Amino acid sequence: MPASPTEGRTGVVIVGSVTADVTTFSQRLPARGETILGDQFALFLGGKGANQAVAAGRAGARTSFVGCVGDDLFHDLIVDGLTDAGVDLTHLRTVPGPTGIAHIRVDASAQNDIVMVPLANAELNTAQIDAALDDLAGTASVLLTQLETPSALTTHITSRGQELGFTVILDPAPAAPLPAEVWRSIDIVTPNETEASVLSGIEVTDAATAEQAGRWFLDQGVAAAVITLAAQGSCVVTAEGSTIVPPMPVEAVDTTAAGDAYAGYLGAALANGATLTDAVRLATAAGALTVTKHGASPSLPVRADVDAFLAQPSAARAS
């Protein structure tokens, strides 16, 4: 069984990717072969793993990050960004060559597309993972990972986490087929509607189809599925039943790191002893606040702002 925070394991471990995010903002995205003029440019710390680590750190959890960064000009951007969020970097390994890169394009409707080039992230290996998890198992209870790291490592990450008593959370993005044994070593899976559709084969469009997809994940061996439905909220599916946690409407300007804020806050809340439904509500608020600002890591909120947002009447949140 996963460890309880009352046993002194209140930390969160994120095993994942880190990138330098090269982001452009324009009124619309160009058509194939077209060049357009943009409005803004930004260079930020990014990567699903690093963003989730920053989110968990800003949520107030003791957070450790396991990953690889290059020894290039982006190295200090990565290290400084994670350190500023209070993330422990004992198990961030510097490797020869370039840091991972993500090219992000954001249009005026706040939608984005992303090309992620792994580079240094491809150097993550089982020896590094084992050393980190063995070292952190005594102080952390939640292990969070994603699919931007080499796919061959996913089974190893989740199974080692299960062996060491972590609550293992998989954010299955970018969605990709996984070996059957991976699902049996996952406690909570957190796909959005697109990822849930790709993985389960069930087209997810609403709460009813989200519950069906959630049941598919449970049938594969996952203990709980949390399927995010954007403006329709989140569908939490467990063996006991399903629950819809409502959305928190806001005025969106950039949706880039909303899912990462959600995942990081979910892990932090669970490590602090919250129930799954309460953790999802906190994660929903963090994700909503994130889309109100530009950029990936700079938009990830601190816990005081999330608490203040939750304390507002629902009408005030959307104004």
C-alpha positions as CSV (number, residue, x, y, z in Angstrom):
1,M,0.0,0.0,0.0
2,P,1.2,3.6,-0.6
3,A,2.9,5.3,2.3
4,S,0.9,7.6,4.5
5,P,2.1,11.2,5.2
6,T,1.7,10.4,8.9
7,E,4.7,8.1,8.6
8,G,6.9,11.1,7.8
9,R,6.8,10.8,4.1
10,T,5.3,14.2,3.0
11,G,7.5,14.9,0.0
12,V,6.8,14.7,-3.7
13,V,9.3,13.2,-6.3
14,I,9.0,14.1,-9.9
15,V,10.8,12.0,-12.5
16,G,10.6,13.8,-15.8
17,S,11.6,16.1,-18.6
18,V,13.1,19.6,-18.5
19,T,13.3,22.0,-21.4
20,A,14.1,25.5,-22.3
21,D,10.8,26.8,-23.7
22,V,11.1,29.0,-26.8
23,T,7.6,30.6,-27.0
24,T,6.1,32.9,-29.6
25,F,2.7,34.7,-29.3
26,S,0.7,35.7,-32.4
27,Q,-2.9,36.5,-33.3
28,R,-3.1,33.2,-35.2
29,L,-0.9,30.3,-36.0
30,P,0.6,30.3,-39.5
31,A,-0.6,28.0,-42.2
32,R,1.8,25.5,-43.7
33,G,4.5,27.3,-45.6
34,E,3.3,30.7,-44.3
35,T,5.4,33.3,-42.4
36,I,3.5,35.7,-40.1
37,L,4.5,38.5,-37.7
38,G,4.2,37.7,-34.1
39,D,3.4,39.9,-31.1
40,Q,5.7,38.6,-28.3
41,F,8.6,36.2,-27.6
42,A,9.7,34.6,-24.4
43,L,12.3,32.1,-23.1
44,F,11.3,30.2,-20.0
45,L,12.1,27.1,-18.0
46,G,9.8,24.3,-19.1
47,G,9.2,20.6,-19.7
48,K,6.3,18.7,-18.2
49,G,8.5,17.3,-15.4
50,A,10.1,20.6,-14.5
51,N,6.8,22.5,-14.6
52,Q,5.2,19.9,-12.4
53,A,8.1,20.2,-9.9
54,V,7.8,24.0,-9.9
55,A,4.0,23.6,-9.3
56,A,4.5,21.2,-6.4
57,G,7.2,23.4,-4.9
58,R,5.0,26.5,-5.1
59,A,2.2,24.4,-3.6
60,G,4.3,24.1,-0.5
61,A,5.4,20.5,-0.8
62,R,8.9,19.3,-0.2
63,T,9.7,18.6,-3.8
64,S,12.6,16.7,-5.5
65,F,13.2,16.5,-9.2
66,V,14.9,13.7,-11.1
67,G,16.0,14.4,-14.6
68,C,18.8,15.5,-17.0
69,V,19.9,19.0,-18.2
70,G,22.6,19.8,-20.7
71,D,25.8,21.7,-20.1
72,D,24.9,24.4,-22.6
73,L,23.8,28.0,-22.3
74,F,20.4,27.0,-21.0
75,H,21.8,25.1,-18.0
76,D,21.6,28.0,-15.6
77,L,18.1,29.0,-16.8
78,I,16.9,25.5,-15.8
79,V,18.8,25.3,-12.5
80,D,17.8,28.8,-11.4
81,G,14.1,28.3,-12.2
82,L,13.8,25.1,-10.3
83,T,15.8,26.4,-7.3
84,D,13.7,29.6,-7.1
85,A,10.7,27.3,-6.6
86,G,12.3,25.5,-3.7
87,V,12.9,22.3,-5.7
88,D,15.6,19.9,-4.4
89,L,18.0,19.3,-7.3
90,T,20.2,16.6,-5.8
91,H,19.1,14.2,-8.5
92,L,19.2,16.6,-11.5
93,R,22.1,15.3,-13.6
94,T,24.1,17.6,-15.9
95,V,25.1,15.7,-19.1
96,P,27.3,16.8,-22.1
97,G,25.4,18.5,-24.9
98,P,22.3,20.5,-25.4
99,T,19.4,20.9,-22.9
100,G,15.9,19.8,-24.2
101,I,14.0,22.3,-26.2
102,A,10.3,23.0,-26.6
103,H,9.1,25.3,-29.4
104,I,5.7,26.7,-28.3
105,R,3.3,28.8,-30.4
106,V,0.4,30.5,-28.7
107,D,-2.5,32.3,-30.6
108,A,-4.9,35.0,-29.5
109,S,-7.4,32.4,-28.3
110,A,-4.8,31.1,-25.8
111,Q,-4.5,27.8,-27.7
112,N,-1.0,26.4,-28.4
113,D,0.9,23.8,-30.3
114,I,4.3,22.4,-29.2
115,V,7.3,20.6,-30.7
116,M,9.4,19.1,-27.9
117,V,13.0,17.9,-28.7
118,P,14.2,15.7,-25.8
119,L,18.0,16.1,-26.2
120,A,19.5,15.8,-22.7
121,N,16.3,14.2,-21.4
122,A,17.2,11.1,-23.4
123,E,20.1,10.5,-21.1
124,L,17.9,9.6,-18.1
125,N,18.6,6.0,-17.1
126,T,17.7,3.3,-14.7
127,A,20.7,3.8,-12.5
128,Q,19.9,7.5,-11.9
129,I,16.3,6.6,-11.2
130,D,17.1,3.8,-8.8
131,A,19.6,6.0,-6.8
132,A,17.1,8.8,-6.6
133,L,14.1,6.8,-5.5
134,D,16.1,4.8,-3.0
135,D,17.4,8.0,-1.5
136,L,14.0,9.8,-1.3
137,A,11.8,6.8,-0.3
138,G,12.1,7.7,3.4
139,T,10.9,11.2,3.0
140,A,8.5,11.3,0.0
141,S,5.2,9.6,-0.4
142,V,4.1,10.6,-3.9
143,L,5.9,9.8,-7.2
144,L,4.8,11.8,-10.3
145,T,6.0,11.0,-13.8
146,Q,5.0,11.7,-17.4
147,L,5.7,10.5,-20.9
148,E,8.3,13.0,-22.2
149,T,11.1,10.8,-20.8
150,P,12.2,7.7,-22.8
151,S,9.2,5.3,-23.0
152,A,11.3,2.3,-22.1
153,L,11.8,3.8,-18.7
154,T,8.1,4.3,-17.8
155,T,7.7,0.7,-16.6
156,H,10.8,0.9,-14.5
157,I,9.9,4.3,-12.9
158,T,6.4,3.1,-11.9
159,S,7.3,-0.4,-10.8
160,R,10.2,0.9,-8.7
161,G,7.9,3.5,-7.2
162,Q,5.3,0.9,-6.3
163,E,8.0,-1.4,-4.7
164,L,9.1,1.5,-2.5
165,G,5.6,2.3,-1.4
166,F,5.1,5.6,-3.2
167,T,1.6,6.7,-4.4
168,V,2.5,6.5,-8.1
169,I,0.8,9.2,-10.4
170,L,1.1,9.1,-14.2
171,D,0.3,12.1,-16.3
172,P,0.1,10.3,-19.6
173,A,1.3,13.1,-21.8
174,P,2.1,13.1,-24.6
175,A,-0.2,10.1,-25.0
176,A,1.4,6.9,-26.2
177,P,0.6,3.2,-26.0
178,L,2.1,1.6,-22.9
179,P,2.8,-2.0,-21.9
180,A,0.1,-3.7,-19.9
181,E,2.3,-4.1,-16.9
182,V,2.7,-0.3,-16.5
183,W,-1.0,0.2,-15.6
184,R,-0.8,-2.3,-12.8
185,S,1.9,-0.2,-11.0
186,I,0.0,3.1,-11.2
187,D,-2.2,4.4,-8.4
188,I,-3.6,7.4,-10.2
189,V,-3.7,8.3,-13.9
190,T,-4.5,11.9,-14.9
191,P,-5.2,12.1,-18.7
192,N,-7.1,14.9,-20.4
193,E,-10.0,14.0,-22.7
194,T,-7.8,13.7,-25.7
195,E,-5.2,11.5,-23.9
196,A,-8.0,9.4,-22.4
197,S,-9.5,8.8,-25.8
198,V,-6.2,7.8,-27.4
199,L,-5.3,5.4,-24.6
200,S,-8.7,3.8,-23.9
201,G,-10.1,3.8,-27.4
202,I,-13.3,5.5,-26.0
203,E,-14.1,8.9,-27.4
204,V,-14.3,11.2,-24.4
205,T,-16.6,14.2,-24.9
206,D,-18.5,14.5,-21.6
207,A,-18.8,13.2,-18.1
208,A,-20.5,9.9,-19.2
209,T,-17.8,9.0,-21.7
210,A,-15.1,10.1,-19.2
211,E,-16.5,7.7,-16.7
212,Q,-16.4,4.9,-19.3
213,A,-12.8,5.7,-20.1
214,G,-12.0,5.8,-16.4
215,R,-13.5,2.4,-16.0
216,W,-11.2,1.2,-18.8
217,F,-8.1,2.4,-16.8
218,L,-9.4,0.7,-13.7
219,D,-9.8,-2.5,-15.7
220,Q,-6.2,-2.3,-16.7
221,G,-5.1,-2.2,-13.0
222,V,-5.0,1.5,-12.1
223,A,-6.5,2.3,-8.7
224,A,-8.0,5.7,-9.7
225,A,-8.5,7.7,-12.9
226,V,-8.8,11.5,-12.9
227,I,-9.9,12.7,-16.4
228,T,-9.8,16.4,-17.0
229,L,-12.5,17.8,-19.3
230,A,-11.5,21.4,-19.6
231,A,-14.6,23.5,-19.3
232,Q,-16.6,20.5,-18.0
233,G,-14.4,19.9,-14.9
234,S,-12.8,16.7,-13.8
235,C,-14.2,13.2,-13.6
236,V,-12.8,11.1,-10.7
237,V,-13.3,7.4,-11.1
238,T,-12.5,4.8,-8.4
239,A,-13.8,1.4,-7.5
240,E,-16.3,3.1,-5.3
241,G,-17.9,5.2,-8.1
242,S,-17.4,8.4,-10.0
243,T,-17.5,12.1,-9.0
244,I,-17.4,15.3,-11.1
245,V,-15.4,18.1,-9.7
246,P,-16.7,21.3,-11.4
247,P,-14.5,23.6,-13.4
248,M,-13.5,27.1,-12.2
249,P,-14.0,29.4,-15.2
250,V,-11.5,32.2,-15.9
251,E,-10.4,34.4,-18.7
252,A,-7.6,32.4,-20.5
253,V,-4.6,34.0,-22.2
254,D,-2.2,30.9,-22.4
255,T,-3.1,27.3,-21.7
256,T,0.5,26.0,-22.0
257,A,1.2,24.7,-18.4
258,A,-2.3,24.3,-17.1
259,G,-2.1,20.5,-17.0
260,D,1.3,20.7,-15.3
261,A,0.0,23.0,-12.6
262,Y,-2.9,20.6,-12.1
263,A,-0.6,17.6,-11.7
264,G,1.9,19.3,-9.4
265,Y,-0.8,20.6,-7.1
266,L,-2.5,17.2,-7.1
267,G,0.7,15.4,-6.0
268,A,1.4,18.0,-3.4
269,A,-2.0,17.8,-1.9
270,L,-2.0,14.0,-1.7
271,A,1.4,14.1,-0.1
272,N,0.0,16.4,2.5
273,G,-2.8,13.9,3.3
274,A,-5.7,15.3,1.3
275,T,-8.4,13.1,-0.1
276,L,-8.4,12.5,-3.8
277,T,-11.5,14.7,-4.4
278,D,-10.1,17.5,-2.3
279,A,-6.7,17.3,-4.1
280,V,-8.5,17.5,-7.4
281,R,-10.4,20.6,-6.3
282,L,-7.1,22.3,-5.4
283,A,-5.5,21.1,-8.6
284,T,-8.5,22.5,-10.6
285,A,-7.9,25.9,-9.0
286,A,-4.2,25.9,-9.7
287,G,-4.8,24.9,-13.3
288,A,-7.4,27.7,-13.7
289,L,-5.1,30.4,-12.4
290,T,-2.3,29.2,-14.6
291,V,-4.1,30.0,-17.9
292,T,-4.6,33.6,-16.8
293,K,-0.9,34.3,-17.3
294,H,1.6,34.0,-20.2
295,G,4.4,31.4,-20.2
296,A,4.9,28.0,-18.7
297,S,6.7,28.1,-15.4
298,P,6.1,31.8,-14.8
299,S,2.4,31.2,-14.8
300,L,2.4,28.5,-12.2
301,P,0.7,29.9,-9.0
302,V,1.9,30.0,-5.4
303,R,-0.3,28.4,-2.8
304,A,-1.4,31.6,-1.2
305,D,-2.9,32.8,-4.6
306,V,-4.6,29.4,-5.1
307,D,-6.1,29.6,-1.6
308,A,-7.3,33.2,-2.2
309,F,-8.8,32.1,-5.5
310,L,-10.7,29.3,-3.9
311,A,-12.0,31.6,-1.3
312,Q,-13.7,33.9,-3.9
313,P,-17.3,33.5,-4.9
314,S,-17.6,31.6,-8.2
315,A,-18.9,34.7,-10.0
316,A,-15.9,36.7,-9.0
317,R,-13.4,34.1,-10.3
318,A,-14.7,34.4,-13.8
319,S,-14.8,38.2,-13.9
